[in-house]
């Protein structure tokens, strides 16, 4: 079982996991990004959603 991977000092995944936590603290948590992405999708409307997601007109 790998229940503790990402939390133990012995496994390299710990380095990635702790960096992800730092990014979340620096750049906003899930709720923050849910609000931002949801607002952008609503502002784009039905016809603008696909171009918003793909970056193509």
Residue pairs with C-beta under 8 A, 6 or more apart in sequence:
4 11
5 11
5 13
6 13
6 14
6 16
6 17
7 14
7 17
8 14
24 30
28 36
40 52
41 49
41 52
44 51
44 52
51 57
